[in-house]
């Protein structure tokens, strides 16, 4: 995404300013107006978003995410039509293990979901305590693989086994996630951050921005998508 480092530089301050009531936040932007709508920018529900040709802005509101493309002027909050791909209550329930079992064997890699921890890239990862619904994800699913996860603070470790064609596995129950701890998986290290899920998609997105959980912010915008404006 164009200008990503510069756009992320002020994201935490912008999200903090709207933390009490997120309303609508920007989760992605590109094009000539990207500097006006940086990642984490909080907008009032009655705000208007003015875009030029070549602009693209993705926003999260109480219902979910929308993709807006210029030229045009749009209300920051969506209308009454449509519905999000998943409800916010269902998303929070899945963060704590209250979900139907997702099939472990897939014929091809699937898009990353919000509560899937990457075994292939270092990152900051957000969880909603107690974080019992987390799953470990790998991208190359061709062969069997054993992933050893080590909590660098406690020294405890656990192994996760992947069969061939299996992309997801449950996070080991004997290695609970702890806020602020760093977990090593081979050459990959992930820092776990506990966040408050808030009252809706925009609140959760703001929490992701403040904590630096940018990959989950992107996954959230896809999971919660409910409409598109050209």
N, C-alpha and C positions, 0 to 999 in steps of 0.2 A: 504494500500500500504506500502510495506516495507520501513523502514527508512524515513517515511514521515516527522516527526518533524525536523529531521536534514536536509533533502533536502529543506524544506521550509525556513529554517533559513537564507540561503543566496539568496533566490529567488528574493527578492526585489532589492538587489544590482546588481544581474546579469541582471535583466530586465531593470533597470535604465541605465546600460551601453549600452544596445542596443535600447534605447527608440527612438532615432532619426530615425532609420530605422531598424525595428525588423527583417526583413529577414526571418529567421526560428527560432522558439523557441521550447524548450522542454516543454511539458505540463504534461507528466507522464513518470515515469521510474521505473523499478524494475530489480532485478537480480544483478549479480556480477559487472556490469559496471555502476550501478545507480549513484555512486558518481562522475563519469566522466560526466554524463548527468543529472544534477539536474534540478528540476523544475525551469523554468525561464531562463535557459541557452540560450543565443543567438548564433546562428551559421550563418556563411556566406552561401550564396546560393550554392557555389561550395565546401563546406566542405564535408567530408566523415564521416560517422558514423560507427564505428567498434564495433560489438557486439559479445559477447561470448554466449555459450550455456546457456539457461535460462534467457537471457536478453530480456527485452521488453521496447521499447521507443516509445512514441507517440509524434510526432512533428506537429507544425502548420506552414504552409508557406502561400504564397499569395493565393493559391487555396483552401486550407482547411487543414484537418489533415490526417496523415497517421500513421499506426501502424507498427513498425518495430520489428522483432523478430530475435534473434541470434540462431546459429552463422551466421555471414555474415557481409559484408561491403556494405553500402548503401549511395547514394547521399543524402545530407540533404534536398535539394529541390526536389519536385516530378517532374516527366516527363510531357509530354504534354497530356498523355492519361487520360481518366476518367473525372469526373466532381463532384464537391462537392454536398452534399445533399441539400444545400440551398446556394444561392448566397450571397455574402457579402452585396450587396446593399439591398437585401430583408431582411437580418437580421437586418440592421440598420433601415430600414423602419418600421419593426415590433417593434423596440424599442420605436418608437414615434407614435404608434397607426395606422400606415398606413398598414393595413393588412386585409386579409379576416377574418371574425369572426370564431374563433375556437369553435367548438361545446362544450358546457358547460357540457353536460351529457355524461359520459363515462361508459362502462360496467365494467371496471377495471382500477386501477391506471396506468397511463402512465409515461414514462420516463420524467424527469424534463428537461425543455427547458431553454434557456439562460435568458430570461427576466421574469421568474417566481419567485416571492418572497415566501419563505417558511413561512407558518404560524405555523410550528411545530419545528423549530430549530433556535437558535440564530446564527447570522452570520454577516459578512460584505457583503453588496450587492451593486453592481455597476450599475449605470444607465447612459444613454446618454441623456443629457438635451434636452427637458424638462421632459422626462421620462413618457410620457402619455400612453405608450403602456404596462406598467407593469401589471402583473396579480398576484393575490394571489393564492397560491397553498396549498392544504392540502393533507396528505397521506391517512388518514382514511376517506373513502367516504361513509361509510355505513349509517350514520344517518344525519339528518339536523344539522346545526351548525351555530351559530352566532359568528363572530370574531370581537372584538372591537379593532381598531388600534388607538393608542394614540401617537401623536408627543410629546415627552418629553420636547422638547425645547419650543414649542409654547403653549402646553397644549391643543391643539385642538384634537378632536377625531372623528372617523367615524366608522360605523358598516358595516360589509360585511356579507351577508346572503348566506349560502350554502344549497341547497336542497339535499336530499338523492341521492347518486350516482353522485353528482357534485363535480368535483375535482378543477376546476379553476373558478375564478371570477375576474372581472376587479378591479384594484386598485381604490378606491373611488376618484372621480373627485374633491370633496370638501376637500380633504386632499392631496395637492400636495407635492411631495417629495422634500426635500431640502438637498443640499450637507452638509454632516457632522452631520445631525440630527439623533437622535436615536428614533426608533419607537417600542413601546411595544405592544405585542399581547399576553395577558395572562402572562405566565411566560417567554415568548420568547421576546428577544430584537434584533432588526436589525439596524445596522448603515448603512446609505445610503451614497455612495460615487459617485460623478459625475466624469465621465471619458470621454476622447476624444476617439471616435470610431476609429480614425486613417484611414488608407488607405486600410486596408485588415485584414484578420483573425489574422495574426501574430501580427499586431499592437494592435488589440483589446485584444488578449491574453496577451500581455506584460502589457497593462494597468490593466488587471485583477490581474496579479501577483503583480504589484507595489501597488495596493490598497488592496490586501489581499482577493480578491473575488474568493477563491479557488473552491467553488462549481460551480460557473459559468464557470470557466476555464475548468472544467471537462465536463460540459454540452456543452460548445463550441466545444470541441474536438469531441464530438459525433455528434453534429448537422452538423459540417463542414466536416465530414469524407468522403473521396472520394476514398481511395485505401488502400490496406493492403498488406504488404510484409512479407512473412514467412521466 
